[in-house]
């Protein structure tokens, strides 16, 4: 179909929608029923997704009415606002508990006590109180810094402004969820927002607090961030205390022991879900004891001691129109089903992931099949099963491409030495930049948030500049022809100036981000950080291969054979070397600056051998790291202490003795630690 035809079809649909809206909202005389209306909306959204040149002010993808403002001040959270990992079934919960018990070095049969709290689908907020007075309120933002939305939060009746109860801490930030009740959403807001959550978010971010005040926002409290002193020992007591202080808490919170009982509670609440007048999308389980929470700590972005058990997803029936293969930056071929757009729980779904080749074979998924599609929370929709009765007799098995759809190279399934099986994923066998699609994806990764994070340089621009042959390798980003861009569709003097500024600004980059941005397989952000911390300067990184030093990285706790093999492969490739060399000339890569080491273990290096008692390796490791120590996994001159537990490896102890390294046991480790507190 040509562009004009598509535009015409799209505009007709938009005009139709405008007419329907007018009849529905202004004249209160709907011309079609809700289902038909949703279908029309879905068609428009699907067209927009397919063709990025389609745009309209009247598109249902644009929020009507309440335009959120972007003028709030950013404020850092004193304690970051974390997110939660998800569980979908009993097995996930069993694993969650197992991991906790492992970390605490407790028997896996140990039954833990949890606070089980229905997870309200709203917007989280952090309320800072000083001497009983509500002084500032922040949105979550990116978890590290939020927006100062104090004025708007002040308008919420559920939020106490002054608390004069004796045991209320002098300083505390109380956290919870801002939301809208379904009945209020239905009454006043459903014309303007897709769902209650969007409505809460939009209302909370109004520029004028008077606009927020008009919306009946509610607040339920469930945790705290910073607190100067608190006597409370566990989460359920804290929840009780919150009500005594005047906060609303969730009436369906429960204290529960053991997974079986968690499941029972889950099913009971899921049944009640329709009766409750606010949206909940699962149950949050938190290890009840604050002591244990403290010991467990966090992994990356979420606590080890909590998990969100999502309610079973919304399902819908649709037809597979096509199966497309998407290529990732590491060459993985991901099949995606293009399905007839359907509305599942308020969201229009037109794509469903098919995961990998094995999944297609296992479920025998074919083009033309009628399928059940599931969408759970923010996870990509997937296909649960094929309705075989509705299968067309002429349908044919889907054949997975044996050659890369982009570069034509053979596709392969790698052997995984850990699982001792072939991978479920098929990959393009080209090395990185030899395959066009992989290159585009690599460049997208290069500019992405955790990597170079170039403002305004998103995936669409990468695609566009690639098509126009303006970029072929990451370094081309820094040599763009801005004069040419100025003449291009959609660009103006200001936007080009902004782009230039954003790119120039990122020439100054941290070493760890630089390594991560290269997109080396198996080197994610955490590994990039470890490597940067060890190598310290970009020169050392570039010299890794020249000096045959890649194997030395095995010494880093966290880097294993998989990473080493991948790094070796990376450095063998000439284009990769050229990318690094060119970038090094253009960029100012900062050397790694050691964090100020104020813990007792500042700059001390530790290693373990043998089994510890009462705590797992993981816990001991996190304890040492909390006190600014470093762990390595091989005896070397650098080592300061070898910590020995039960049945240590003789070879390691002897090597340490030879190098005159201090050998200590767990008791001595704790003594060293106690000096710190
Ligand atoms: S605790 C580290 N408790 O879920 C603890 N969160 O994915 C994180 N949420 O951003 C917060 N109900 O918006 C917690 N009872 C509850 C919750 C809850 C809803 C939301 C909250 C948070 C998200 C985490």
Boltz pocket constraint, residues with backbone or C-beta under 6 A from the ligand:
constraints:
  - pocket:
      binder: B
      contacts: [[A, 82], [A, 83], [A, 84], [A, 85], [A, 117], [A, 118], [A, 119], [A, 120], [A, 121], [A, 122], [A, 123], [A, 124], [A, 140], [A, 176], [A, 177], [A, 222], [A, 223], [A, 284], [A, 302], [A, 303], [A, 306], [A, 308]]
      max_distance: 6.0
